Amino acid sequence: MFTQKKLIAEFEKQDFTQIIFPHQKTDWAEYLQEAQATFVNIINAVRKQQKCLVIAYDINSVKKHFKEFDNLEFIKYETDDTWARDCSALTIIENGEKKLLDFQFNGWGNKFAHTKDNKMSKALSSYYKYPMQSIDFVLEGGGVESNGDGVILTTTNCMHNPNRNPNLNAATITKELQNYFRVKEILYLSHGHLAGDDTDSHIDTLARFIAKDAIMYVQCKDKNDEHYEALTNMEKELKTIASAKNFKLIALPMSKSVYFEGERLPATYANFLFVNGAVLVPIYNVETDEAALDIFRKTFPQREVVAIDCSVLIRQHGSLHCISMNF
């Protein structure tokens, strides 16, 4: 009997958003209060629209950051870090029923500590109301974009990187993805990167499905910018895909350069977050923010567009989408 599956698209209706609250043992320790204030702001924005599950190192300590608890739930677990997008389970529909797939997480190719993060979903599995399946395959949520209609978008630099699944070749990896998600097609982008990115070009920093036939992506028009060639070549790839698939493309501006301690950071407006009734948009207190927000307002007239200051998040080379997971 043929098993029908699909990786649910993020623009579809959600049950809740999962966020891991930063603590002293995470990489946020140097500016923990700033980071925690940013996470509180994000959690409050999410819970205006839907339930938010906060994974807390110490529930009582984390609760002190909130005055109200509507649409808030807490569960105790100590993580290595806070990148929920990449260490949380992915939600699929299999034969009409929702199911969670718990892939392996190896710290983006063993770059960072990840043992606790990798065990998180299994440890919390009794909380989730859907069955969970453990998968012996390294995959991060930020590395795949689903249109909810049989197509997944990803990057070769991440998905085929030998630091993820070194014993599998490109063809086998594609077959594995098709098996896990039962998609008609895996679309790979071979170009596109952001300076300071630790993820080997996660798709959620570059291009995102916003409908089954529409992709929003980062465009670089400045020929003097170090990203110009790579992002222009990525744009050409996307235009070829769009022409073949009859997809609509919506360009986002390349963020004005953001630096911290002399390092250029991978600030991107593509790292936005869908919640029911709204889209949360990362901003970085730079001059390109308003242009990006205008594009979101025009693109999503039926959703509230909420700007979220992510200038602290980006210091750790991630942003809004990276620190959250939709269920």
C-alpha positions as CSV (number, residue, x, y, z in Angstrom):
1,M,0.0,0.0,0.0
2,F,1.4,3.4,-1.0
3,T,2.1,5.7,2.0
4,Q,0.9,9.3,1.4
5,K,3.1,11.8,3.2
6,K,3.8,15.5,3.0
7,L,6.0,18.0,4.9
8,I,3.5,20.6,6.1
9,A,4.3,24.1,4.7
10,E,4.9,26.8,7.3
11,F,2.3,29.1,5.9
12,E,-0.4,26.5,6.7
13,K,-2.3,26.5,10.0
14,Q,-0.2,25.8,13.0
15,D,-0.9,24.3,16.5
16,F,1.9,26.1,18.3
17,T,5.4,27.5,18.1
18,Q,8.3,26.0,20.1
19,I,11.1,28.2,21.4
20,I,14.1,27.4,23.6
21,F,14.8,30.0,26.2
22,P,18.5,31.1,26.5
23,H,20.4,30.3,29.7
24,Q,23.8,30.9,31.2
25,K,25.3,27.7,29.7
26,T,24.4,28.7,26.1
27,D,26.4,30.9,23.8
28,W,24.3,33.9,24.9
29,A,26.0,34.1,28.3
30,E,28.1,37.1,27.4
31,Y,25.0,39.3,26.8
32,L,22.4,37.0,28.4
33,Q,20.0,39.8,29.6
34,E,19.8,41.3,26.1
35,A,19.2,37.9,24.6
36,Q,16.5,37.0,27.1
37,A,14.7,40.3,26.5
38,T,14.7,39.6,22.7
39,F,13.3,36.1,23.3
40,V,10.6,37.5,25.6
41,N,9.6,40.0,22.9
42,I,9.4,37.2,20.3
43,I,7.4,34.9,22.6
44,N,5.0,37.6,23.4
45,A,4.5,38.4,19.6
46,V,3.9,34.7,18.9
47,R,1.4,34.1,21.8
48,K,-0.8,37.0,20.5
49,Q,-1.6,34.7,17.6
50,Q,-1.2,31.1,18.9
51,K,0.2,29.0,21.7
52,C,3.9,29.2,22.4
53,L,5.7,26.3,24.0
54,V,8.8,27.5,25.9
55,I,11.5,25.0,26.6
56,A,13.1,26.2,29.9
57,Y,16.3,25.3,31.7
58,D,14.4,26.3,34.9
59,I,10.7,27.0,34.6
60,N,10.3,29.2,37.6
61,S,13.2,31.4,36.6
62,V,11.9,31.8,33.0
63,K,8.3,32.5,34.2
64,K,9.6,35.6,36.0
65,H,10.2,37.2,32.6
66,F,6.4,37.3,31.9
67,K,3.5,39.2,33.4
68,E,0.8,37.1,31.8
69,F,0.7,33.5,30.7
70,D,-2.1,33.3,28.1
71,N,-1.1,31.0,25.3
72,L,2.1,30.1,27.1
73,E,3.2,26.7,28.2
74,F,6.6,25.7,29.7
75,I,8.4,22.4,29.7
76,K,11.7,21.8,31.5
77,Y,14.8,20.7,29.5
78,E,18.4,21.9,29.5
79,T,19.8,22.4,26.0
80,D,23.2,23.1,24.6
81,D,21.8,26.1,22.8
82,T,18.6,27.7,21.5
83,W,18.3,27.0,17.8
84,A,15.0,25.3,17.9
85,R,14.6,25.3,14.1
86,D,17.4,22.8,13.7
87,C,17.1,20.4,16.6
88,S,13.3,20.1,16.8
89,A,11.1,17.5,15.1
90,L,9.4,18.2,11.8
91,T,5.7,17.8,11.3
92,I,4.4,15.7,8.4
93,I,1.0,14.3,7.4
94,E,1.1,10.6,6.8
95,N,-2.1,8.9,5.5
96,G,-4.1,11.8,6.8
97,E,-2.6,11.8,10.3
98,K,0.0,14.2,11.7
99,K,3.3,12.7,12.7
100,L,6.7,14.0,14.0
101,L,10.0,13.1,12.4
102,D,13.0,13.4,14.7
103,F,16.1,13.7,12.6
104,Q,19.6,13.6,13.9
105,F,21.3,16.9,14.7
106,N,25.1,17.1,14.7
107,G,25.7,20.8,15.4
108,W,25.9,21.8,11.7
109,G,28.6,19.3,10.8
110,N,30.1,18.9,14.3
111,K,30.9,22.6,14.6
112,F,29.3,23.1,18.0
113,A,28.2,21.1,21.1
114,H,25.0,19.3,20.3
115,T,24.4,16.2,22.4
116,K,21.6,17.6,24.6
117,D,20.0,19.3,21.6
118,N,20.0,16.1,19.6
119,K,18.3,14.3,22.4
120,M,15.7,17.0,23.1
121,S,12.8,15.9,20.9
122,K,12.9,12.3,22.1
123,A,13.1,13.5,25.7
124,L,10.0,15.7,25.2
125,S,8.1,13.2,23.1
126,S,5.5,12.4,25.8
127,Y,4.4,16.1,25.7
128,Y,3.5,16.1,22.0
129,K,0.2,14.7,21.1
130,Y,1.4,13.2,17.8
131,P,3.5,10.0,17.3
132,M,7.2,10.6,16.8
133,Q,9.6,8.6,14.6
134,S,13.4,8.7,15.1
135,I,15.3,9.0,11.8
136,D,18.9,8.0,11.3
137,F,19.7,10.9,9.0
138,V,21.2,14.3,9.8
139,L,18.8,17.0,8.8
140,E,18.1,20.5,10.2
141,G,14.7,22.2,9.9
142,G,16.3,25.3,8.5
143,G,17.7,23.3,5.6
144,V,14.4,22.4,4.0
145,E,11.5,24.5,2.7
146,S,8.2,22.8,1.7
147,N,5.5,24.3,-0.5
148,G,3.0,21.8,1.0
149,D,2.3,20.5,-2.4
150,G,5.0,18.0,-3.2
151,V,8.0,20.3,-3.6
152,I,11.0,20.9,-1.3
153,L,13.5,23.6,-1.8
154,T,17.0,23.2,-0.3
155,T,20.7,23.9,-1.1
156,T,23.4,21.6,-2.3
157,N,26.0,23.2,0.0
158,C,24.1,22.1,3.0
159,M,22.2,19.0,2.0
160,H,25.1,17.4,0.1
161,N,27.8,18.6,2.6
162,P,29.9,15.6,3.7
163,N,29.8,17.0,7.3
164,R,26.1,15.9,7.5
165,N,25.7,12.4,6.1
166,P,29.2,11.4,4.9
167,N,28.4,7.9,3.9
168,L,25.7,8.9,1.5
169,N,26.2,10.3,-2.0
170,A,24.0,13.1,-3.5
171,A,21.7,10.7,-5.4
172,T,21.1,8.6,-2.2
173,I,20.4,11.8,-0.1
174,T,17.8,12.9,-2.6
175,K,16.1,9.4,-2.5
176,E,16.1,9.5,1.3
177,L,14.5,13.0,1.3
178,Q,11.9,11.8,-1.2
179,N,11.2,8.8,1.1
180,Y,10.9,10.8,4.3
181,F,8.6,13.4,2.8
182,R,7.1,11.6,-0.3
183,V,7.6,14.7,-2.4
184,K,7.4,14.9,-6.2
185,E,10.6,17.0,-6.5
186,I,13.6,18.2,-4.5
187,L,14.8,21.5,-5.9
188,Y,18.4,22.3,-5.2
189,L,20.0,25.8,-5.2
190,S,23.7,25.5,-6.0
191,H,24.5,29.2,-5.3
192,G,23.9,31.6,-2.5
193,H,25.6,32.2,0.9
194,L,25.8,34.8,3.6
195,A,29.0,35.9,5.3
196,G,29.2,34.7,8.9
197,D,26.8,31.8,8.3
198,D,27.5,28.6,10.3
199,T,24.9,26.5,8.6
200,D,26.5,25.9,5.2
201,S,23.8,28.0,3.4
202,H,20.6,27.0,5.1
203,I,17.7,27.7,2.7
204,D,15.8,29.7,5.4
205,T,18.5,32.4,5.1
206,L,18.1,32.7,1.4
207,A,14.8,31.7,-0.1
208,R,11.4,30.7,1.4
209,F,8.1,29.3,0.1
210,I,5.3,31.7,1.0
211,A,2.6,29.8,-0.9
212,K,2.6,26.6,-2.9
213,D,3.5,28.6,-6.0
214,A,5.5,31.6,-4.6
215,I,9.1,32.0,-3.3
216,M,10.5,35.0,-1.4
217,Y,14.2,35.4,-1.7
218,V,17.2,37.6,-1.0
219,Q,18.3,39.8,-3.8
220,C,21.7,41.7,-3.9
221,K,21.9,44.6,-6.3
222,D,25.1,46.1,-5.0
223,K,28.0,45.0,-7.3
224,N,30.5,46.0,-4.6
225,D,28.9,43.7,-2.0
226,E,30.8,40.4,-1.4
227,H,27.5,38.5,-1.9
228,Y,26.6,40.0,-5.3
229,E,27.9,37.2,-7.5
230,A,26.6,34.3,-5.4
231,L,23.2,35.8,-4.9
232,T,22.9,36.9,-8.5
233,N,23.6,33.4,-9.6
234,M,21.0,32.1,-7.1
235,E,18.5,34.5,-8.5
236,K,19.1,33.1,-12.0
237,E,18.5,29.6,-10.6
238,L,15.3,30.7,-9.0
239,K,14.1,32.4,-12.2
240,T,14.7,29.1,-14.1
241,I,12.8,27.2,-11.5
242,A,10.0,29.8,-11.5
243,S,9.7,29.6,-15.3
244,A,9.5,25.8,-15.3
245,K,7.1,25.6,-12.4
246,N,5.1,28.7,-12.9
247,F,6.1,30.1,-9.5
248,K,6.0,33.7,-8.5
249,L,9.2,35.3,-7.2
250,I,9.2,38.1,-4.6
251,A,12.6,39.7,-4.0
252,L,13.8,40.9,-0.6
253,P,16.6,43.5,-0.2
254,M,20.0,42.4,1.0
255,S,20.3,43.7,4.5
256,K,22.6,46.7,5.0
257,S,25.8,45.3,6.4
258,V,25.6,44.4,10.1
259,Y,28.8,43.9,12.1
260,F,29.6,42.8,15.6
261,E,33.2,43.0,17.0
262,G,34.5,43.5,13.5
263,E,32.7,40.5,11.9
264,R,30.1,40.8,9.2
265,L,27.0,39.0,10.3
266,P,24.5,37.0,8.2
267,A,21.6,39.4,8.6
268,T,18.7,38.4,6.3
269,Y,15.1,39.3,6.0
270,A,14.4,35.8,4.6
271,N,14.5,34.5,8.2
272,F,10.9,35.6,8.9
273,L,8.4,33.5,10.9
274,F,4.9,32.6,10.0
275,V,2.3,32.3,12.8
276,N,-1.5,32.1,12.4
277,G,-2.7,35.4,11.2
278,A,0.7,37.2,11.1
279,V,4.2,37.1,9.8
280,L,7.0,38.2,12.1
281,V,9.8,39.9,10.3
282,P,13.4,40.3,11.6
283,I,14.9,43.7,11.5
284,Y,18.4,44.8,12.4
285,N,18.2,48.6,13.0
286,V,19.6,49.4,9.6
287,E,18.3,51.5,6.7
288,T,17.1,48.6,4.6
289,D,14.6,47.5,7.3
290,E,11.7,49.7,6.2
291,A,12.0,48.7,2.6
292,A,11.9,45.0,3.6
293,L,8.8,45.6,5.8
294,D,7.0,47.4,3.0
295,I,7.5,44.3,0.8
296,F,6.0,42.1,3.5
297,R,3.0,44.4,4.0
298,K,2.3,44.4,0.2
299,T,2.8,40.6,0.0
300,F,0.7,39.7,3.0
301,P,-2.3,42.1,3.1
302,Q,-4.3,39.5,5.1
303,R,-1.7,39.0,7.8
304,E,-0.4,41.3,10.4
305,V,3.2,42.2,9.7
306,V,5.2,42.5,13.0
307,A,8.7,43.8,13.0
308,I,11.0,42.0,15.5
309,D,14.4,43.5,16.5
310,C,16.9,40.7,15.9
311,S,20.1,42.7,16.2
312,V,21.0,40.7,19.3
313,L,20.1,37.3,17.7
314,I,22.3,37.9,14.7
315,R,25.4,38.3,16.9
316,Q,25.2,34.5,17.2
317,H,24.8,34.2,13.4
318,G,21.1,33.3,13.5
319,S,17.8,35.1,13.5
320,L,14.1,34.8,14.0
321,H,13.2,31.7,12.1
322,C,16.3,29.9,13.4
323,I,15.3,30.2,17.1
324,S,11.7,28.9,16.6
325,M,9.9,25.8,15.3
326,N,6.3,25.6,14.2
327,F,4.3,22.5,15.0
